[in-house]
Amino acid sequence: MAVSFTRYGRLYYLDPGAHSPKVGDKVLVPTDSGPEVAECVWAPQWVSEEVGDLPVCAGIAGDEHLARDEINRRRRAEVRSVSKRLIRRHELPMKVIAVDYLDKDNVFTVYFSAPSRVDFRALVRDLARNLRARVELRQIGPRDEARLQGGIGPCGRDLCCATFLKEFEPVSVRMAKDQDLPVNPLRIAGACGRLMCCLKYEHPLYMKAHEEMPKVGERVGTPEGEGTVVGRNVPSDTVTVRLDDGGRRCACPSASVCSPRRQHDAVYSGGTEA
């Protein structure tokens, strides 16, 4: 099963154990600070036996758990408001992104972004005095900021980092070039302002396709005649060919212009390859 601590937030996977929650039910997730309330997003389902070592669901959340979760949610909202007010008072170039709270240890963790390193020692003392709790401030980068805040990506879907992506991997402009994308920051940047993470995990697909598909400029034979490859579309597995007859362009499946495929079809369909 999969759960999320916030609406449209990152998914965490659990072993349902003896429980059978439905989508929308509040369940208890085991954490280092005790069971926390989360919402069931995917109901329990059978998966491969290779998937193991998942934390076991601690049960369905009761009224006392829901009441505690609501109190903690209000405290986080209160700390967010107090933090913003004190940041303005100290005139610090900081932006509060998220707040975590461990009621067992009475510890608040405030995540913030800033253009450079910030001396927040006086701010921490003021926060601890106002909240009567231990406060930790952690500066995060643009990618973590987008992950915590969430949002919609250029593709129209929820941000990968805020849903299923667990780790940030290095992304380079070369990956965009290998995928025939325009090297335009407005076209290849995500909500965080950095290169889109999907360039990384789609890159191997493009590299494999480019090895198998004819190169741009290569002479090929199509069902409509001979021509030259002028474009490739990896997602649709097609190539654009400019025909010798009049310069007309046509889009063909890459298999129809691939020499090994045509030889295979010729042999096993009873024909002969010239």
C-alpha positions as CSV (number, residue, x, y, z in Angstrom):
1,M,0.0,0.0,0.0
2,A,1.0,3.6,-0.4
3,V,0.4,6.5,1.9
4,S,1.0,10.3,1.9
5,F,1.4,12.6,4.9
6,T,0.2,15.6,2.9
7,R,-2.4,15.9,0.2
8,Y,-0.6,15.3,-3.2
9,G,2.6,14.8,-1.3
10,R,5.3,12.2,-1.6
11,L,4.2,8.5,-1.6
12,Y,5.6,6.2,1.1
13,Y,5.1,2.4,0.7
14,L,4.0,0.1,3.5
15,D,3.3,-3.5,4.2
16,P,-0.4,-3.4,5.2
17,G,0.1,-6.5,7.5
18,A,-3.2,-7.6,8.9
19,H,-5.1,-4.4,8.0
20,S,-7.1,-3.7,4.8
21,P,-7.5,0.1,4.6
22,K,-9.3,1.7,1.7
23,V,-8.3,4.8,-0.3
24,G,-8.8,7.9,1.9
25,D,-8.6,6.1,5.2
26,K,-6.2,7.5,7.8
27,V,-3.6,5.0,8.9
28,L,-0.7,4.9,11.3
29,V,2.8,4.9,9.9
30,P,5.7,3.8,12.1
31,T,8.5,6.4,12.4
32,D,11.5,7.0,14.6
33,S,9.4,9.3,16.8
34,G,6.4,7.0,17.0
35,P,3.4,6.3,14.8
36,E,2.3,9.2,12.6
37,V,-1.0,9.7,10.8
38,A,-1.1,9.4,7.0
39,E,-3.7,9.0,4.3
40,C,-4.0,5.8,2.3
41,V,-3.5,6.7,-1.4
42,W,-3.2,3.2,-2.9
43,A,-5.2,0.4,-1.3
44,P,-3.3,-2.9,-0.5
45,Q,-2.4,-4.9,-3.5
46,W,-0.3,-7.9,-4.4
47,V,3.2,-7.2,-5.6
48,S,6.3,-9.2,-6.5
49,E,8.0,-11.2,-3.8
50,E,11.2,-9.3,-4.6
51,V,9.6,-6.2,-2.9
52,G,10.4,-6.5,0.8
53,D,11.8,-4.8,3.9
54,L,8.8,-2.4,3.9
55,P,7.6,-0.9,7.2
56,V,4.4,-2.5,8.5
57,C,1.3,-0.4,8.9
58,A,0.6,0.1,12.6
59,G,-3.1,0.1,12.2
60,I,-6.1,2.4,11.4
61,A,-5.9,5.8,13.1
62,G,-8.3,6.3,15.9
63,D,-9.9,9.4,17.2
64,E,-7.1,10.1,19.7
65,H,-4.5,9.8,16.8
66,L,-6.5,12.2,14.6
67,A,-6.9,14.7,17.4
68,R,-3.1,14.6,18.1
69,D,-2.4,15.0,14.4
70,E,-4.7,18.0,14.2
71,I,-3.0,19.6,17.2
72,N,0.4,19.1,15.6
73,R,-0.8,20.5,12.3
74,R,-2.0,23.7,14.1
75,R,1.3,24.0,15.9
76,R,3.2,23.7,12.7
77,A,1.1,26.5,11.2
78,E,1.6,28.6,14.3
79,V,5.4,28.2,14.1
80,R,5.4,29.1,10.4
81,S,3.6,32.3,11.2
82,V,5.9,33.1,14.2
83,S,9.0,32.3,12.1
84,K,8.0,34.7,9.3
85,R,7.3,37.5,11.8
86,L,10.6,37.1,13.6
87,I,12.5,36.8,10.3
88,R,11.1,40.2,9.2
89,R,12.0,41.6,12.6
90,H,15.6,40.4,12.3
91,E,15.7,41.6,8.6
92,L,17.1,38.3,7.4
93,P,16.9,37.3,3.7
94,M,15.1,34.0,4.4
95,K,12.0,32.3,3.2
96,V,10.2,29.7,5.3
97,I,9.5,26.6,3.2
98,A,8.2,24.0,5.7
99,V,8.0,23.1,9.4
100,D,8.3,19.7,11.1
101,Y,7.3,19.0,14.6
102,L,8.1,16.1,16.9
103,D,5.7,16.4,19.8
104,K,7.4,13.6,21.7
105,D,10.7,15.6,22.0
106,N,9.0,19.0,21.6
107,V,11.4,19.9,18.7
108,F,10.5,22.1,15.7
109,T,12.6,21.9,12.5
110,V,12.2,25.0,10.2
111,Y,13.3,24.5,6.6
112,F,14.2,27.7,4.8
113,S,15.8,28.9,1.6
114,A,18.1,31.9,1.2
115,P,20.4,33.2,-1.6
116,S,23.5,32.7,0.6
117,R,24.6,31.6,4.1
118,V,22.6,33.3,6.8
119,D,23.6,34.0,10.5
120,F,20.4,33.0,12.2
121,R,21.8,32.4,15.8
122,A,19.8,35.3,17.2
123,L,16.7,34.2,15.3
124,V,17.0,30.7,16.8
125,R,17.1,32.1,20.4
126,D,14.0,34.2,19.8
127,L,12.1,31.3,18.3
128,A,13.0,29.0,21.2
129,R,12.0,31.7,23.7
130,N,8.6,32.4,22.0
131,L,7.8,28.7,21.3
132,R,9.2,27.3,24.6
133,A,10.7,24.4,22.6
134,R,13.9,23.4,20.9
135,V,14.2,24.8,17.4
136,E,16.4,23.7,14.5
137,L,16.8,25.7,11.3
138,R,17.9,24.0,8.1
139,Q,18.8,25.7,4.9
140,I,17.7,23.9,1.7
141,G,18.4,24.3,-2.0
142,P,16.0,25.0,-4.9
143,R,15.3,21.4,-5.6
144,D,14.4,20.6,-2.0
145,E,12.3,23.7,-1.9
146,A,10.2,22.5,-4.9
147,R,10.0,19.0,-3.3
148,L,8.6,20.4,-0.1
149,Q,6.3,22.9,-1.6
150,G,5.0,20.7,-4.4
151,G,3.4,22.0,-7.6
152,I,2.7,21.3,-11.3
153,G,5.5,20.7,-13.7
154,P,5.7,21.8,-17.4
155,C,4.2,18.4,-18.3
156,G,1.0,19.3,-16.4
157,R,1.5,16.6,-13.8
158,D,2.5,16.9,-10.1
159,L,6.2,17.4,-9.6
160,C,8.2,14.1,-9.7
161,C,10.3,15.2,-6.7
162,A,7.1,15.8,-4.6
163,T,5.6,12.4,-5.5
164,F,7.8,9.4,-6.3
165,L,11.4,10.6,-6.9
166,K,13.4,9.7,-3.8
167,E,16.9,11.0,-4.7
168,F,18.2,13.9,-6.9
169,E,20.7,12.8,-9.5
170,P,23.0,15.0,-11.5
171,V,21.5,16.4,-14.7
172,S,23.5,17.9,-17.5
173,V,22.8,20.0,-20.6
174,R,24.3,17.1,-22.7
175,M,21.3,15.0,-21.8
176,A,19.0,17.6,-23.2
177,K,21.0,17.7,-26.5
178,D,21.0,13.9,-26.7
179,Q,17.2,14.1,-26.5
180,D,17.0,16.7,-29.3
181,L,15.6,19.3,-27.0
182,P,16.3,23.0,-27.5
183,V,19.0,24.3,-25.1
184,N,16.7,26.9,-23.8
185,P,16.5,27.4,-20.0
186,L,12.8,28.2,-20.2
187,R,12.1,24.9,-22.0
188,I,14.3,22.4,-20.1
189,A,14.0,23.9,-16.5
190,G,11.6,22.6,-13.9
191,A,9.7,24.5,-11.2
192,C,12.9,24.8,-9.1
193,G,14.7,26.6,-11.9
194,R,17.2,23.7,-12.4
195,L,17.3,21.2,-15.3
196,M,14.3,18.9,-15.2
197,C,14.9,15.6,-13.4
198,C,13.1,13.7,-16.1
199,L,16.0,14.4,-18.4
200,K,18.0,12.0,-16.3
201,Y,15.8,9.0,-16.1
202,E,14.6,9.3,-19.7
203,H,18.2,9.6,-21.1
204,P,19.0,5.9,-21.3
205,L,15.9,5.3,-23.4
206,Y,17.0,8.0,-25.9
207,M,20.5,6.7,-26.1
208,K,19.3,3.1,-26.8
209,A,16.9,4.4,-29.4
210,H,19.5,6.4,-31.2
211,E,21.7,3.3,-31.5
212,E,18.9,1.4,-33.1
213,M,17.3,4.1,-35.2
214,P,18.9,5.4,-38.5
215,K,20.9,8.6,-38.0
216,V,19.8,12.0,-39.3
217,G,21.2,12.4,-42.9
218,E,21.3,8.6,-43.5
219,R,19.8,7.2,-46.7
220,V,16.9,4.8,-46.2
221,G,14.2,3.1,-48.1
222,T,10.6,3.6,-47.0
223,P,7.3,2.0,-48.2
224,E,6.8,5.3,-50.2
225,G,10.3,5.3,-51.8
226,E,13.9,6.2,-51.2
227,G,14.8,9.3,-49.1
228,T,17.0,10.9,-46.4
229,V,16.3,10.9,-42.7
230,V,15.7,14.5,-41.5
231,G,14.3,13.9,-38.0
232,R,13.7,11.3,-35.3
233,N,10.9,11.0,-32.7
234,V,11.9,8.6,-30.0
235,P,8.6,8.5,-28.0
236,S,6.6,7.5,-31.1
237,D,9.5,5.4,-32.5
238,T,9.2,7.1,-35.9
239,V,11.6,8.9,-38.3
240,T,10.8,11.7,-40.6
241,V,12.1,11.1,-44.2
242,R,12.5,13.6,-47.0
243,L,11.7,11.6,-50.1
244,D,13.7,12.0,-53.3
245,D,10.5,12.2,-55.3
246,G,9.6,15.9,-55.0
247,G,11.1,16.4,-51.6
248,R,7.9,15.4,-49.8
249,R,8.3,14.4,-46.2
250,C,6.7,11.4,-44.5
251,A,6.8,9.9,-41.0
252,C,7.5,6.2,-40.9
253,P,8.0,3.7,-38.1
254,S,11.7,3.2,-37.5
255,A,11.3,-0.6,-38.0
256,S,10.0,0.0,-41.6
257,V,13.2,1.8,-42.6
258,C,15.6,-0.3,-40.5
259,S,17.7,-2.6,-42.7
260,P,17.9,-5.6,-40.2
261,R,14.1,-5.4,-39.7
262,R,13.5,-5.4,-43.5
263,Q,15.9,-8.4,-43.9
264,H,14.1,-10.3,-41.1
265,D,10.7,-9.6,-42.8
266,A,12.0,-10.6,-46.2
267,V,13.4,-14.0,-44.8
268,Y,10.4,-15.0,-42.7
269,S,7.7,-13.7,-45.1
270,G,9.0,-15.9,-47.8
271,G,10.6,-13.1,-49.9
272,T,14.2,-12.4,-50.7
273,E,16.4,-9.5,-49.8
274,A,18.0,-7.9,-52.9
